[in-house]
Amino acid sequence: MRITDCWKPMALLALLAATTACAAGPRSKPLPTSPIASGPGTTTEARKFLEGRWALESFEVRPPGKEPIFPKGSGVLTYDDFGNLRMEIRTDQATSDLLRVAGIDIRDGVLSTDGRTTIDMQNRTLTYFLEGQPSSTATGGGPLATNRPRHWEVTGDILTLTTRDDAGLPLSIGRWKRSN
């Protein structure tokens, strides 16, 4: 056995001993933090406002180069206090066919999106983060692609969520009314 062959296992043992010898311990000083902002115009307030159940008032899809689609059906949007959003819209068969042609993945007459969201107060958007999928590839393209942020606007008890194309033109507009 050569001397260089003996050093490799010894070096590996020394490295293993060095990494296991340094056990984690409590921090001697707490991390500096500031209080979480609350009140009007804050992310905390926006999350609080969104919490609950919303019923679909109206929905419109504007596929590029095609006539707008006004799906017939019903929908429910639920937003919890952890930032999880679930949206489900049920349509009739004729509407499902039109939406499919527009590039929207609809199965059995149901549009369904389920994921964690982040709120951007400056741009007034909600962005989805689906478990196990990077947001840039989530559910492909189309007017309702989850990698497109939802621009939000509140008027009274109506929440309007709009997706936009790269030029800023609306691709979909959903109006939701608080139902609880």
C-alpha positions as CSV (number, residue, x, y, z in Angstrom):
1,M,0.0,0.0,0.0
2,R,1.4,3.4,-0.9
3,I,1.6,6.3,1.5
4,T,-0.7,8.5,-0.6
5,D,-3.4,5.8,-0.4
6,C,-3.3,6.0,3.5
7,W,-3.7,9.8,3.6
8,K,-7.1,9.7,1.8
9,P,-8.9,7.7,4.4
10,M,-7.2,9.6,7.2
11,A,-8.1,13.0,5.7
12,L,-11.7,11.8,5.3
13,L,-11.9,10.7,8.9
14,A,-10.4,14.1,10.1
15,L,-13.0,16.0,8.0
16,L,-15.8,13.9,9.4
17,A,-14.6,14.4,13.0
18,A,-14.3,18.2,12.4
19,T,-17.8,18.5,11.1
20,T,-19.4,16.4,13.8
21,A,-17.4,18.1,16.6
22,C,-19.1,21.4,16.1
23,A,-22.6,20.9,17.4
24,A,-25.2,23.6,16.9
25,G,-25.9,25.8,20.0
26,P,-28.1,28.6,20.9
27,R,-27.2,32.1,19.7
28,S,-25.6,34.3,22.3
29,K,-27.4,37.4,20.9
30,P,-30.9,37.6,19.4
31,L,-31.2,38.7,15.8
32,P,-32.2,42.4,15.5
33,T,-35.8,42.7,14.2
34,S,-38.4,45.3,14.1
35,P,-42.1,45.0,14.8
36,I,-44.3,43.8,11.9
37,A,-46.1,46.7,10.4
38,S,-49.9,46.7,10.7
39,G,-52.7,49.0,9.8
40,P,-54.0,50.5,6.5
41,G,-51.7,50.0,3.5
42,T,-49.7,47.2,5.0
43,T,-49.3,43.6,3.8
44,T,-50.7,42.5,7.2
45,E,-53.9,44.4,6.6
46,A,-54.2,43.2,3.0
47,R,-53.9,39.6,4.1
48,K,-56.5,40.2,6.8
49,F,-58.8,41.7,4.2
50,L,-58.4,38.8,1.8
51,E,-59.1,36.1,4.5
52,G,-62.3,34.2,4.0
53,R,-64.6,33.1,1.3
54,W,-65.5,35.0,-1.9
55,A,-68.2,34.2,-4.5
56,L,-67.6,34.8,-8.2
57,E,-69.7,37.8,-9.4
58,S,-68.4,37.9,-13.0
59,F,-65.5,36.5,-15.0
60,E,-64.1,37.5,-18.4
61,V,-61.2,36.0,-20.4
62,R,-59.7,38.0,-23.3
63,P,-57.5,35.7,-25.3
64,P,-55.1,37.7,-27.6
65,G,-56.6,38.1,-31.1
66,K,-59.9,36.5,-30.2
67,E,-63.3,37.7,-28.9
68,P,-63.7,37.9,-25.1
69,I,-65.2,34.9,-23.4
70,F,-67.7,35.5,-20.6
71,P,-67.8,32.1,-18.8
72,K,-71.2,31.0,-17.5
73,G,-71.0,29.3,-14.2
74,S,-70.1,29.8,-10.5
75,G,-67.0,30.1,-8.5
76,V,-65.5,30.2,-5.0
77,L,-62.2,31.8,-3.8
78,T,-60.9,31.0,-0.4
79,Y,-57.9,32.7,1.2
80,D,-56.6,31.6,4.6
81,D,-54.5,33.4,7.2
82,F,-51.4,31.5,6.0
83,G,-51.4,33.0,2.5
84,N,-53.0,30.0,0.8
85,L,-55.5,30.7,-1.9
86,R,-57.8,28.2,-3.5
87,M,-59.9,29.3,-6.5
88,E,-62.5,27.1,-8.3
89,I,-64.7,28.1,-11.1
90,R,-67.3,25.7,-12.6
91,T,-68.5,26.3,-16.2
92,D,-70.9,24.7,-18.7
93,Q,-69.6,22.5,-21.5
94,A,-69.8,25.2,-24.2
95,T,-67.7,27.6,-22.1
96,S,-65.2,24.9,-21.3
97,D,-64.6,24.3,-25.0
98,L,-64.1,28.0,-25.6
99,L,-61.6,28.2,-22.7
100,R,-59.7,25.2,-23.8
101,V,-59.3,26.7,-27.3
102,A,-58.0,29.9,-25.6
103,G,-55.2,27.9,-24.0
104,I,-56.7,27.4,-20.6
105,D,-56.3,24.0,-18.9
106,I,-59.9,23.1,-17.8
107,R,-60.9,19.6,-16.8
108,D,-64.5,18.4,-16.4
109,G,-65.8,22.0,-16.6
110,V,-63.7,23.1,-13.6
111,L,-60.9,25.7,-13.4
112,S,-59.0,25.1,-10.2
113,T,-56.0,26.8,-8.7
114,D,-54.5,26.0,-5.4
115,G,-51.3,27.5,-3.9
116,R,-49.5,29.8,-1.7
117,T,-49.5,33.5,-2.5
118,T,-47.4,36.5,-1.9
119,I,-48.8,40.0,-1.8
120,D,-46.9,42.9,-3.4
121,M,-48.4,46.1,-2.0
122,Q,-46.4,48.4,-4.3
123,N,-47.6,46.8,-7.5
124,R,-50.9,45.6,-6.0
125,T,-50.4,42.0,-7.1
126,L,-50.9,38.5,-5.8
127,T,-48.4,35.9,-7.1
128,Y,-48.9,32.1,-6.8
129,F,-46.3,29.7,-5.7
130,L,-47.4,26.1,-6.3
131,E,-45.9,23.3,-4.3
132,G,-43.2,21.5,-6.2
133,Q,-43.3,23.8,-9.2
134,P,-41.3,27.0,-9.9
135,S,-43.6,29.9,-10.6
136,S,-42.1,30.5,-14.0
137,T,-43.3,27.1,-15.3
138,A,-46.5,26.6,-13.4
139,T,-49.4,25.3,-15.5
140,G,-48.0,26.5,-18.8
141,G,-49.2,29.6,-20.6
142,G,-52.6,31.1,-21.4
143,P,-54.5,34.0,-19.9
144,L,-54.8,32.3,-16.5
145,A,-51.3,31.0,-16.2
146,T,-50.3,31.0,-12.5
147,N,-46.9,32.5,-13.3
148,R,-48.8,35.7,-14.2
149,P,-49.4,37.9,-11.2
150,R,-53.0,38.8,-10.3
151,H,-53.4,42.6,-10.1
152,W,-55.9,43.3,-7.4
153,E,-58.3,46.2,-6.7
154,V,-60.9,46.6,-4.0
155,T,-64.1,48.5,-4.4
156,G,-66.4,48.2,-1.3
157,D,-66.8,44.4,-0.8
158,I,-65.8,43.5,-4.4
159,L,-62.3,42.1,-5.1
160,T,-61.2,42.4,-8.7
161,L,-58.3,40.1,-9.9
162,T,-56.8,40.8,-13.3
163,T,-54.1,39.0,-15.2
164,R,-52.3,41.1,-17.9
165,D,-50.2,40.3,-20.9
166,D,-46.6,41.6,-21.4
167,A,-48.0,44.9,-22.8
168,G,-50.2,45.4,-19.7
169,L,-53.5,44.6,-21.4
170,P,-56.0,42.6,-19.4
171,L,-56.1,38.8,-20.2
172,S,-58.7,37.9,-17.6
173,I,-60.8,39.8,-15.1
174,G,-62.5,38.1,-12.2
175,R,-64.8,40.0,-9.8
176,W,-65.4,38.4,-6.4
177,K,-67.8,39.4,-3.6
178,R,-67.1,38.5,0.0
179,S,-69.5,35.8,1.0
180,N,-68.9,35.4,4.8
